[in-house]
Amino acid sequence: MTMTARATALAATSAPGDDALLEAGRRVLRMEGDAVHALAGRLGADFVAAVRRLHEASGRTLVSGIGKSGIIARKIAATLTSTGTPATFLHPVEGLHGDLGIVGQGDIAILVSKSGESGELGAFIEHLSRRGVTLIALTGGADSTVARVASIRLDCSVREEACPHDLAPTTSTTAALAMGDAIAVTLLQLRGFTREDFARLHPGGALGRKLTLRVRDVMLCDDLPALPPAAPMRQCIVLLAEQRGTVVIVDDERRVIGVVTAGDLTRLMERTTDIFDVPVSTIMTGDPRVVAPDALAAAAIYQMETHGIMAMPVIADDRRLVGIVHLHDLLRSGVI
C-alpha cells in the first residue's frame, strides 16, 4: 500500500460518524442558547439606562466594532433603523480617516467588542469622547478599556466560545447580537412603534405587502351573491355555481344574517331529494364569520384557515354587506 493510500485509509477510519457530527452541532446550539439565556439574568439598571438614553438622544445613533464584532454591529444598526431608531454603522478605522465628520454633539455610540481591548478602537473612542458622544459598551471585558470609558456598559460576557479551541468568535457574537436585539425591540415598544410604522419602512416585497394589504384591496364589491332568508334553494344553487360556492343571506337592510356554502348544499342533498323549494334560512349558517374592509388581508387569511372557510362577507359598521373576500384571491395577492 502506498503512503497516499495509507493516509486515505487512516482518514477514513478516524473520521467522525454521523452521530458525532450531530452531537457537535447540538453542542454549539446548546452553548449559544445557554449564553443568551444567561444574558437575561444579568440585565439590570444599565440596560434601562441604555434604552432611555437612546430614546431621548437628540443626535445620531452610531454603532461600531472591529472584525466579527463589526459584522454584529452592522446588524444591530440595521435592526435599530428598521424598528424606528435610525442608526449608522461607523467603522473605527474608516472613522479615523474622515468618517468622523458625521459625528456631532448629542450622538450616542454603541461599541461592540468581546474583549474591550481592540487596538483599533482606542484612538477612535478618544475622538468620540472629545466630541461629547455618549458611549454604550457591549462587551465581555468588565475591566477593559472600552468598559472603563463607556458611560454605560452592558455585560455580554460568555463562559467560552463554542469553537472547540475557544478561539473563533461564536458564542460571544451570538450574545452581542441578542443584546442588540433586546435593545432594539425594547426601544420599539418604548416608542410605540406599530405594525403600520413597520410597514412604512418595509414597503417592498412580501413583507411590505403582508403589512399593508387590506381586505378592501382584494374583496369583490359588484354583483354580490346575496339573497333574503325566504329565498328558495333553487335561486341559491344558481348563485353557488356562478359565485364560487358562497352565498350571503341578508335582511331587508342588507345586514348579514347568515351564509350558505356548497358544503351546506351537499349536506342538504344527503338528507332529502326535494331541495329546490327549501328556504335558505333553514340551512344557512347563522352569525357567520365576517371581516371589515380595513382589516389586514393577512388577518383575514388567518381567520379563514383557522375556521376552515373559503370566503367571508365584508361588512360596514352597521353589519351591512359591502363585499365578499375569497381565500384564493387573498393567496393570489401575494400576502403570504
C-alpha positions in Angstrom: 0.0 0.0 0.0 1.4 3.4 -0.9 1.8 6.2 1.6 -1.1 8.1 0.0 -3.4 5.0 0.2 -2.4 4.5 3.9 -3.2 8.2 4.6 -6.6 7.9 3.0 -7.4 4.7 4.9 -6.3 6.3 8.2 -8.5 9.3 7.5 -11.5 7.1 6.7 -11.1 5.2 10.0 -10.6 8.3 12.1 -13.3 10.5 10.5 -16.3 11.1 12.9 -19.5 9.4 12.1 -23.0 10.9 11.6 -23.9 10.7 15.3 -20.7 12.5 16.3 -21.4 15.3 13.7 -24.9 15.7 15.0 -23.7 16.0 18.6 -21.1 18.6 17.6 -23.8 20.7 16.0 -26.1 20.3 19.0 -23.3 21.2 21.4 -22.8 24.5 19.6 -26.5 25.3 19.7 -26.8 24.4 23.4 -23.8 26.5 24.3 -25.0 29.6 22.4 -28.6 29.1 23.7 -27.2 28.9 27.3 -25.1 32.1 26.7 -28.1 34.0 25.5 -30.3 32.7 28.4 -27.6 33.9 30.9 -27.8 37.4 29.5 -31.4 37.7 30.6 -30.4 37.2 34.3 -27.8 39.9 34.0 -30.0 42.7 32.7 -30.5 45.5 35.1 -30.3 49.3 35.6 -27.6 49.7 32.9 -29.9 48.2 30.3 -32.7 50.5 31.3 -30.3 53.5 31.2 -29.1 52.5 27.7 -32.6 52.2 26.3 -33.7 55.5 27.8 -30.6 57.4 26.6 -31.1 56.1 23.1 -34.8 57.0 23.2 -34.0 60.6 24.5 -31.0 61.2 22.3 -31.1 64.4 20.2 -28.4 63.2 17.8 -27.5 60.2 15.7 -27.1 56.6 16.9 -23.7 55.2 15.8 -22.8 51.5 16.1 -19.2 50.3 15.8 -17.0 47.3 16.1 -14.0 45.6 14.5 -13.8 42.2 12.8 -16.6 39.8 13.7 -17.9 42.3 16.2 -18.1 44.8 13.4 -20.4 42.5 11.5 -22.6 42.2 14.5 -22.5 46.0 14.9 -23.8 46.4 11.3 -26.7 44.1 12.0 -27.6 45.9 15.2 -27.6 49.2 13.3 -29.8 47.7 10.6 -32.3 46.3 13.2 -32.4 49.7 15.1 -33.1 51.5 11.8 -35.8 49.2 10.7 -37.6 49.5 14.1 -37.8 53.3 14.4 -34.3 54.2 15.8 -32.2 55.5 12.8 -28.7 54.2 13.2 -25.5 54.2 11.2 -22.6 51.7 11.3 -19.3 53.6 11.6 -16.1 51.6 11.1 -13.4 52.6 13.6 -10.6 52.7 11.1 -12.6 54.5 8.4 -13.8 56.9 11.1 -10.2 57.9 11.8 -9.7 58.5 8.1 -12.5 61.0 7.5 -15.8 59.4 8.5 -15.7 61.0 11.9 -17.1 64.0 10.1 -20.6 62.6 10.6 -20.2 62.7 14.4 -21.9 65.5 16.3 -22.9 66.6 19.8 -25.8 64.7 21.1 -24.8 61.5 19.3 -24.7 58.1 21.0 -22.2 55.3 20.1 -22.8 51.6 20.7 -19.4 49.9 20.8 -19.3 46.1 20.3 -16.2 44.3 21.4 -15.7 40.9 23.1 -12.6 41.8 24.9 -13.0 45.6 25.1 -9.3 45.9 24.2 -9.3 46.1 20.4 -6.4 48.3 19.5 -8.2 49.9 16.6 -10.9 51.2 18.9 -8.5 53.2 21.2 -8.0 56.3 19.1 -11.5 56.1 17.7 -13.0 56.1 21.2 -10.8 59.0 22.2 -12.1 61.2 19.3 -15.7 60.2 20.1 -15.2 61.2 23.7 -13.8 64.6 22.7 -17.0 65.3 20.7 -19.1 64.5 23.8 -20.6 61.3 22.4 -22.3 59.1 24.9 -20.7 55.6 24.8 -22.6 52.4 25.4 -20.3 49.3 25.5 -21.5 45.8 24.6 -18.5 43.9 25.9 -17.4 40.8 27.9 -14.4 42.7 29.4 -15.7 44.2 32.6 -12.4 45.9 33.4 -11.4 46.6 29.8 -10.5 49.9 28.2 -13.9 50.2 26.4 -15.8 49.3 29.6 -14.0 51.9 31.6 -14.5 54.8 29.3 -18.1 54.0 28.4 -21.0 55.8 30.1 -23.0 52.6 30.2 -21.7 49.0 30.0 -23.8 46.0 29.1 -22.3 42.7 30.2 -22.1 40.4 27.1 -19.6 38.0 28.6 -19.7 34.3 27.8 -18.1 31.4 29.6 -16.4 30.1 26.5 -16.7 30.1 22.7 -18.5 27.2 21.0 -15.3 26.7 19.0 -13.6 23.6 20.4 -10.4 25.7 20.7 -12.3 28.5 22.5 -10.9 30.9 19.8 -13.3 31.6 16.9 -16.0 34.2 17.9 -19.2 32.2 18.1 -20.9 32.3 21.5 -19.7 35.8 22.1 -21.0 37.2 18.8 -24.4 35.5 19.4 -24.6 37.1 22.8 -23.8 40.5 21.4 -26.3 40.1 18.6 -29.0 39.1 21.1 -28.3 42.1 23.3 -28.6 44.3 20.3 -32.0 42.8 19.5 -33.1 43.3 23.1 -32.2 47.0 22.9 -33.9 47.4 19.6 -37.2 45.6 20.5 -37.4 47.4 23.9 -36.9 50.7 22.1 -39.6 49.7 19.6 -42.1 49.3 22.5 -41.0 52.4 24.2 -41.5 54.4 21.0 -45.0 52.9 20.5 -43.8 51.7 17.1 -46.7 50.0 15.3 -47.2 47.4 12.6 -48.2 50.3 10.3 -44.9 52.1 11.1 -43.0 48.9 10.3 -44.9 48.6 7.0 -43.9 52.1 6.0 -40.3 51.3 6.5 -40.6 47.9 4.6 -42.7 48.8 1.5 -41.0 46.3 -0.8 -41.5 42.6 -1.3 -43.7 40.1 0.5 -43.2 41.7 4.0 -44.4 45.1 2.9 -47.4 43.6 1.1 -48.3 41.5 4.2 -48.3 44.6 6.4 -50.1 46.9 4.0 -52.6 44.9 2.0 -56.1 45.4 3.3 -59.3 43.4 2.7 -60.7 46.3 0.7 -57.9 45.9 -1.8 -58.9 42.3 -2.6 -62.7 42.0 -1.9 -65.4 41.7 -4.6 -67.8 44.6 -4.5 -70.0 44.2 -7.6 -72.8 41.6 -8.3 -72.5 40.2 -4.8 -74.1 36.8 -4.2 -76.8 37.8 -1.7 -80.3 36.5 -1.0 -83.1 37.2 1.5 -83.8 34.4 4.1 -87.0 33.4 2.4 -85.4 32.8 -1.0 -85.7 29.1 -2.2 -82.7 26.9 -2.7 -83.5 27.0 -6.4 -82.1 30.5 -6.6 -79.3 29.8 -4.2 -78.0 26.8 -6.2 -77.6 29.1 -9.3 -75.6 31.6 -7.3 -73.4 28.9 -5.6 -72.5 27.7 -9.1 -71.8 31.1 -10.5 -70.3 32.8 -7.5 -67.6 30.4 -6.2 -69.6 28.4 -3.7 -70.7 31.0 -1.1 -74.0 33.0 -0.9 -74.6 35.6 1.8 -78.0 35.8 3.4 -79.1 39.4 4.2 -82.2 41.1 5.7 -84.2 43.9 4.2 -81.5 46.4 5.0 -78.7 44.2 3.6 -77.4 43.3 7.0 -75.6 40.0 7.1 -77.5 37.3 9.0 -76.0 34.1 7.5 -74.2 32.3 4.7 -74.9 29.2 2.6 -72.0 27.3 1.1 -71.6 24.4 -1.3 -71.0 22.3 1.7 -74.4 23.2 3.1 -76.0 22.2 -0.2 -74.2 18.9 -0.2 -75.4 18.1 3.3 -79.0 19.1 2.4 -78.9 16.7 -0.6 -77.8 13.9 1.7 -80.9 14.5 3.8 -83.6 15.0 1.1 -84.1 14.9 -2.6 -86.7 17.7 -2.7 -84.3 20.6 -2.2 -85.4 23.3 -4.6 -88.2 24.9 -2.6 -86.4 24.7 0.8 -85.9 28.3 2.2 -82.2 29.2 2.5 -82.9 30.3 6.1 -83.3 26.6 7.1 -79.8 25.6 6.1 -77.8 28.7 6.4 -75.0 29.2 9.0 -76.3 32.0 11.2 -74.0 34.6 12.7 -71.2 33.8 10.2 -67.5 34.9 10.4 -67.3 38.4 8.9 -64.5 40.9 8.3 -64.2 44.7 8.0 -62.8 46.3 4.8 -59.9 47.9 6.7 -58.7 44.6 8.3 -55.3 43.3 7.2 -55.5 40.8 4.5 -53.2 38.6 6.5 -55.6 38.6 9.4 -58.4 37.5 7.1 -56.4 34.6 5.8 -55.7 33.6 9.4 -59.4 33.6 10.2 -60.3 31.5 7.1 -57.6 29.0 7.7 -58.4 28.7 11.4 -62.1 28.1 10.9 -61.9 26.2 7.6 -63.8 28.6 5.4 -63.2 29.7 1.8 -64.9 33.1 1.9 -66.1 35.8 4.3 -68.7 38.6 3.9 -67.2 42.1 4.3 -69.3 44.4 6.4 -69.6 48.0 7.3 -70.0 49.2 10.9 -73.8 48.5 10.8 -73.2 44.9 9.6 -74.4 45.9 6.2 -72.9 43.9 3.3 -70.3 45.8 1.3 -68.3 43.0 -0.3 -67.1 39.4 -0.1 -63.5 38.2 0.1 -62.3 34.8 -1.1 -59.3 32.8 0.2 -58.0 32.2 -3.3 -57.9 35.9 -4.1 -56.1 36.6 -0.9 -53.5 33.9 -1.6 -53.1 35.2 -5.2 -52.4 38.7 -3.9 -49.0 37.5 -2.6 -49.8 38.4 1.0 -48.2 35.1 2.1 
